[in-house]
Amino acid sequence: MEPVLDNLDLYWSGFLRSLGIIGWSLLGSMVLGTVLAAFRVSPVASLRAFGTAWVTLVRNCPLTIVLFFMAFGLPEVGVNASFYVFGVTGLVIYTSAFVCEALRSGINAVDRGQAEAARAIGLTFGQTMTQVVLPQAFRSAVPPLGSVQIAMFKNSAVVGAFGVGADLFSVGKTLTSAQGYAYIPVLTGVAIGYLVITLTAGVLLGLLERKVAIAR
């Protein structure tokens, strides 16, 4: 483990960089996925069609294809940004489809009578979703949403392969290719970094699930 101990500062900066990717992707995918879930149950046919098309297309594309499109396809049509922005955006787009379906399952678990009662007292569709349906749907969807986001945490390593730079994956690549360290100890350090992130997320998710169960 000498390569890890000798380069703890690089691993720490890579760990923080990976946390930044994860944090922005978590926030973006939850917001976009919630909007898409609302589209999927909307009374407006065009919104339902858009949500269905988004989920069908994105869920059936590998993450690498989405990232390649963002990093190398968009610049060809004049859309330019850093690889960090492209990588995070691609991860948000990819994860949002899974968030949408997890949250839609929570929406379907809410008694239809509650939405009907909300409409009966004059609430609009948007008010019904935000004030009545979604708060209950999120509680029901905590386990699947947690699984989706933990998978996203691990997928953030794939983003590092697309030239984001300075994240945990890039640190491992730099130490093995540029500085000639052995692969096994270097990648063990990278794996430990991701294990810290995912295991901590799993513990927090378990606490949240128990809190939600008590709230019910």
C-alpha positions in Angstrom: 0.0 0.0 0.0 3.0 2.2 -0.3 1.7 4.1 -3.4 -1.4 5.0 -1.5 0.4 6.2 1.6 2.9 8.2 -0.5 0.1 9.9 -2.4 -2.6 10.5 0.2 -2.9 14.1 -0.8 -3.7 13.1 -4.4 -6.2 10.5 -3.2 -7.8 13.1 -0.9 -8.2 15.7 -3.6 -9.5 13.0 -6.0 -12.0 11.9 -3.3 -13.3 15.5 -2.9 -13.5 15.9 -6.7 -15.5 12.7 -7.0 -17.8 13.9 -4.2 -18.4 17.0 -6.2 -19.4 15.0 -9.3 -21.7 12.9 -7.1 -23.2 15.8 -5.3 -24.1 17.7 -8.5 -25.3 14.5 -10.2 -27.5 13.6 -7.2 -29.1 17.0 -7.1 -29.6 17.3 -10.9 -31.0 13.7 -11.3 -33.4 14.1 -8.5 -34.8 17.4 -9.8 -35.0 16.2 -13.5 -36.3 12.7 -12.5 -39.1 14.3 -10.4 -40.1 16.5 -13.3 -40.1 13.5 -15.6 -42.2 11.5 -13.2 -44.8 14.3 -13.1 -44.8 14.2 -16.9 -45.4 10.5 -16.9 -48.6 10.8 -14.9 -49.7 14.1 -16.4 -53.2 14.5 -17.9 -51.5 16.2 -20.9 -50.8 13.6 -23.6 -47.8 15.4 -25.0 -46.1 15.5 -21.6 -46.8 11.9 -21.0 -45.3 11.0 -24.5 -42.2 13.1 -23.8 -41.7 11.5 -20.4 -42.2 8.0 -21.8 -39.8 8.7 -24.8 -37.1 10.1 -22.5 -37.2 7.1 -20.1 -37.4 4.5 -22.9 -34.5 6.1 -24.9 -32.2 6.8 -22.0 -32.7 3.6 -20.0 -31.9 1.5 -23.0 -28.7 3.4 -23.9 -25.4 2.4 -22.1 -24.0 5.2 -19.9 -20.8 5.3 -22.1 -22.9 6.2 -25.2 -24.6 9.0 -23.3 -21.2 10.3 -22.1 -19.7 10.0 -25.6 -22.6 11.9 -27.1 -22.2 14.7 -24.5 -18.4 15.0 -24.7 -17.8 14.5 -28.4 -21.2 14.9 -30.1 -22.4 18.2 -28.7 -19.2 20.1 -29.6 -19.8 19.2 -33.3 -23.0 21.2 -33.2 -21.5 24.1 -31.5 -22.2 23.3 -27.8 -19.0 23.6 -25.9 -18.2 23.2 -22.2 -15.6 21.5 -20.0 -15.5 17.7 -19.7 -16.5 18.2 -16.1 -19.8 19.9 -17.1 -20.4 17.3 -19.9 -19.7 14.4 -17.6 -22.0 15.6 -14.8 -24.7 16.5 -17.3 -24.5 13.1 -18.9 -24.7 11.3 -15.6 -27.7 13.5 -14.6 -29.5 12.6 -17.8 -28.8 8.9 -17.5 -29.7 8.7 -13.8 -32.8 10.8 -14.2 -34.6 8.1 -16.2 -34.1 5.6 -13.3 -35.1 8.2 -10.7 -38.3 8.9 -12.8 -39.4 5.2 -12.7 -38.5 4.7 -9.1 -40.6 7.8 -8.2 -43.4 6.9 -10.5 -43.7 3.6 -8.6 -44.1 5.8 -5.4 -46.7 7.9 -7.1 -48.7 4.8 -8.1 -48.6 3.7 -4.5 -50.5 6.8 -3.3 -54.2 6.2 -3.0 -56.0 7.7 -6.1 -58.7 9.0 -3.8 -56.3 11.6 -2.4 -55.6 13.1 -5.8 -59.3 13.1 -6.6 -60.1 14.8 -3.3 -57.4 17.4 -4.0 -58.9 18.1 -7.4 -62.4 18.2 -5.9 -61.4 21.1 -3.7 -60.0 23.1 -6.6 -56.3 22.2 -6.6 -54.6 22.2 -10.0 -52.6 19.2 -11.2 -49.3 21.0 -10.2 -50.6 21.8 -6.7 -52.0 18.2 -6.3 -48.6 16.8 -7.2 -46.5 19.1 -5.1 -48.7 19.3 -2.0 -50.4 15.9 -1.9 -48.9 13.2 -4.0 -45.2 13.8 -4.2 -44.5 14.1 -0.4 -46.1 10.6 0.0 -44.5 9.2 -3.1 -41.0 10.2 -1.9 -41.6 8.3 1.3 -42.7 5.2 -0.5 -39.9 5.4 -3.1 -37.0 5.8 -0.6 -35.6 2.3 -1.0 -35.6 2.2 -4.9 -34.4 5.8 -5.1 -31.6 5.0 -2.7 -30.5 2.0 -4.9 -30.6 4.2 -8.0 -28.4 6.9 -6.4 -25.9 4.4 -5.0 -25.6 3.0 -8.5 -25.0 6.5 -9.7 -22.2 7.0 -7.2 -20.4 4.0 -8.7 -21.2 5.2 -12.2 -19.3 8.4 -11.4 -16.1 6.5 -11.9 -17.1 6.0 -15.6 -17.4 9.8 -15.8 -13.7 10.0 -14.7 -12.7 8.0 -17.8 -13.9 10.8 -20.0 -11.2 13.4 -19.2 -12.9 15.1 -16.2 -9.6 15.0 -14.4 -8.5 15.0 -10.7 -11.2 12.6 -9.6 -10.4 9.2 -7.9 -10.4 7.4 -11.3 -8.0 9.9 -12.8 -5.7 9.7 -9.8 -5.4 6.0 -10.3 -4.7 6.4 -14.0 -2.1 9.1 -13.3 -0.3 7.1 -10.7 -0.1 3.9 -12.9 0.6 5.4 -16.3 2.5 8.6 -15.6 4.4 7.6 -12.4 4.7 3.9 -13.0 3.2 2.6 -9.8 1.9 -1.0 -9.7 -1.8 -1.3 -10.6 -3.0 -3.5 -7.7 -2.1 -1.2 -4.8 -3.1 2.0 -6.7 -6.5 0.6 -7.7 -7.0 -0.8 -4.2 -6.8 2.8 -3.0 -9.3 4.0 -5.6 -11.6 1.2 -4.6 -11.4 2.1 -0.9 -12.3 5.7 -1.8 -15.5 4.6 -3.6 -16.3 2.0 -0.8 -16.2 4.8 1.7 -18.7 6.8 -0.4 -21.1 3.9 -1.1 -21.0 2.3 2.3 -21.6 5.7 4.0 -24.5 6.3 1.6 -25.9 2.9 2.5 -25.8 3.6 6.2 -27.5 7.0 5.7 -30.1 5.4 3.4 -30.8 2.8 6.1 -31.3 5.5 8.7 -33.6 7.4 6.3 -35.7 4.3 5.6 -36.2 3.7 9.3 -37.2 7.3 9.9 -39.7 7.1 7.0 -41.1 3.8 8.4 -41.6 5.5 11.8 -43.3 8.6 10.1 -45.8 6.3 8.4 
